[in-house]
């Protein structure tokens, strides 16, 4: 126990140890050390450190805490990869009519039958399908698909087809499958003349890139940890100085 208390005493600031270290060692030799003594030494060292710390030190500690929180969260949050392709509408229709046509196409591409076929052929959401019916995997896939217009000029409408998944290779393969399904649906609808547009592929499914959502989540949480650490230590410092 004496060794533990001596180590706890080393937690006091250097200025305190230089001034009172010898007296404390002599006092420790005359005491019958106990867990309560160790606790008192530890709380005393903590209070003394808080009193002597500067706001610069608090800021540095808070920054280190934020970085540590970011690294921990970024490694714990499951990675997601987004593969997307860029397309453009073509036809004698205005942008609103093209947007309506793209919406109708997306509804057919995201139909249960089509998504169920892609899920089973690509073996997607294996863990989810082991626990729940296939419909749950279909619903999850609909949230991971994005078929939406993008900012563009001119009468023709540009839009993207994107898929977000935890495996980069599967993300790209599924993005290709979705693109093929959309083109096949467009050709089938165009034969009837009801759709009014055709589509041109500007960029094929890209090499998957990490989703920015993970980065934003980890950054926001790390910033909160840093601010809370600064506020907490600053409050403790003020309280310790007020009591001294």
Secondary structure as GFF3:
##gff-version 3
##sequence-region A 1 244
A	DSSP	alpha_helix	2	9	.	.	.	ID=ss1
A	DSSP	alpha_helix	14	30	.	.	.	ID=ss2
A	DSSP	alpha_helix	35	52	.	.	.	ID=ss3
A	DSSP	alpha_helix	55	76	.	.	.	ID=ss4
A	DSSP	beta_strand	81	90	.	.	.	ID=ss5
A	DSSP	alpha_helix	95	109	.	.	.	ID=ss6
A	DSSP	alpha_helix	112	122	.	.	.	ID=ss7
A	DSSP	alpha_helix	126	131	.	.	.	ID=ss8
A	DSSP	alpha_helix	134	144	.	.	.	ID=ss9
A	DSSP	beta_strand	145	149	.	.	.	ID=ss10
A	DSSP	beta_strand	158	165	.	.	.	ID=ss11
A	DSSP	alpha_helix	168	192	.	.	.	ID=ss12
A	DSSP	beta_strand	198	203	.	.	.	ID=ss13
A	DSSP	beta_strand	209	210	.	.	.	ID=ss14
A	DSSP	alpha_helix	212	243	.	.	.	ID=ss15
###
